[in-house]
């Protein structure tokens, strides 16, 4: 948001600029202490695929998303904020999908499971290995991860639990990033092929 305000970039150019600037910054400052080599790539891909199915399943099977428990003044509405004209521009779709697939998983996993789960155990979080289990840290992160996803909070909660469990199981942030990237990549493909832009809040 700061980048958008300082540069005055229109939304059409904001996404590609954000992708490359933020991703490069995160990797530069974290490269020395975060291992980005997956230890269980096939299982991570399978988990990411499962989470994708969990995201679209409730709406496809039950269609309850617009019930008051999910859409309200506190949680917002399951609707995209991207203008209709941009939704029809292919280059914008490509950059948006790239950001969702490449940028978001890295940022979110480094924050939630790379930093917060460890910081809740010890303020000197770098001494805490990735995937160290603490019940309070596990559930706080899962609940906050759910809250971050607004009207999709219930699948956000299940996703947070699964990603947290995967961090504990693999002790690898790279595997969490890979699973998250698969989920978001499949969700991006689903959005672009079905026009269900509400998944890109």
N, C-alpha and C positions, 0 to 999 in steps of 0.2 A: 504493500500500500504506500509505503514511503517512497519507493521508486516511482510509482505512478504519479505521486504529488510533486516530487522534485523535478522529474523530467518532463512532466506534462504529456507523456506518451498517451495516445488514444488506446483504447482497449485492444484494438486490432494488433498493435505493435507491442503492447505491454507483455503479453504472454511469451512470445519468443525471447524478448529481452530478459524476462524473469527466469526463464528456464536456464539459459546459459550463464547468467550472472550468479544466481543463487547456487546452482549446482556446482559451479567452479569454485565458489567461495567455500562452500561446505567441504568439498573434497580437499581443498588446499589446507584448511585448518584442522581437518580430522585425519588426514592420511597417516600421520605419524603414530597414532594410537588406536586406530580402528582397522581391524582386519576385514577386508572386503572380499575374501575368498570363501565361497560357499563350501560347506562340509557335507551337505546332503542335498545336492541340486535337484534330483528327481523327486524326492519327497517334498521339497519346498515348492516345486512346481505343482505337485498334486495338491498340497495344502492350499496354495493360491487359487487353484481351480475350484476346490471345494468352497472356499470363501466367496468366490464370485457367484456360484450357484446359490449360496445362502443369501446373497444380496438381492438377486432378482427373483428368487423363489417365492417369497411371501406375496409380492405384488402379482405374480403370474398365477399362483394357486388360489389366493384368498382375496386379493384386491382390497385390503383394509387400510391402505396407506393414508387415506383422507379422513380416517376416524379421528375424533378429537384428542385421543390419547397420543397421537403422533403429530398432528398438525394443530397448533394452537399459538397463542401470542408469545409463549416462552420459547417454543421449539422452532417456530417458523413454519414454512410451507414447502412441500416437496415440489419445487419448481425452479427452473434454471433462470439465472439473472443475465444470461447472454442474449443480446438483442437478436431478433429473428433474422435480420439481414446477415449478421456474422455467422449464424448457424448454417447458412447456405454457401459460405465461402470455403472451398476445399483447403486452401493453404492454412486458414485459421483452424480448421478441424484437425489438420496434421499437427500443428504446433500445440493445440490444446491437448490432444491425445499424448503427444510426447511429454508435455509437462506432467500430465496425470500419471504416466507410466514411468518416467525417468526421474522426475524431480520430487514428486510427492512421497514416494516410498522412501527415498533416501532421507529427506528432511524429517518425516514423521517417525521413522524407525530410529534415527539418531536421537530424536528428542524423547520419544516415549520409552523405548526399551534400551537405547544406548545411554541415555542420561537419566531420565526421571526415575525409572525403576531402580537404578543404582543409587541415585542421590537420596531417595527416600530411605535407603538402608544406611548410608553414610554420606555426610556432606563432602567428604574426600572421596568422591565417587570413582575416581580413576583407580583406586586400590581395590574396588569391588569388581570382580570379573563379570562380564556380560552373562546374563542368564542365572545369576545368583538368586535363589528363591527366598522370598520373604512374603508371607501371606498378606500382610498389610500393603506392601508395595505392589504386589500382584493385583489386588482388587482395587486399589486406588487408581492405578493406571488404567485398568479395564473400565472403570466407571467414568473416568475423565475422557477416555477415548470414545466411549458411548455418547457422552454429552456433546463432544465436538461434532458429532454427525447429526445433530438436530432431529428432524422428523424421522430419520433412520436410526434412532438411538438403539432400538432393540437388536437390529442386525449389527450395529456398531459395537454393542456390548458383547455379542457372541464372537465377533471378529477380534475384539480386544483380548478376550479370553484365549482364543486360539493362537493369536500372535504371541501373547505373553507365554503361553504354554510352550510354543515352539522355541522361544528364546531360552526358556529353562531347559528344554529337551536337548537343543543343539548347542547351547552356549555360544551361539554364532549370530552376530548382528547381520552378517552377510546373508544368511539363510532367511532371516526375517525380511530383509530388503527384497530378496528374490521372490519370496512368497507374495509380498505386498505388491511388487511390480507385476507379477502374473495376474493377480486379482484386478488391479487397475487397468492393465492392458486389455484383459478380456472384457472388462466393463466398458472401456473406451470403444472397443470394437462393437459391443452390443449397442451402445448409444448411437454410434454412427450408422449402424445398419438398420436400427429400428426407429430412430428419431426420438428415443426416450431421454431427452436432455435433462430431465429432472434429476438423473443420477449424477450429473455434473453441477452440483449446487454452487 
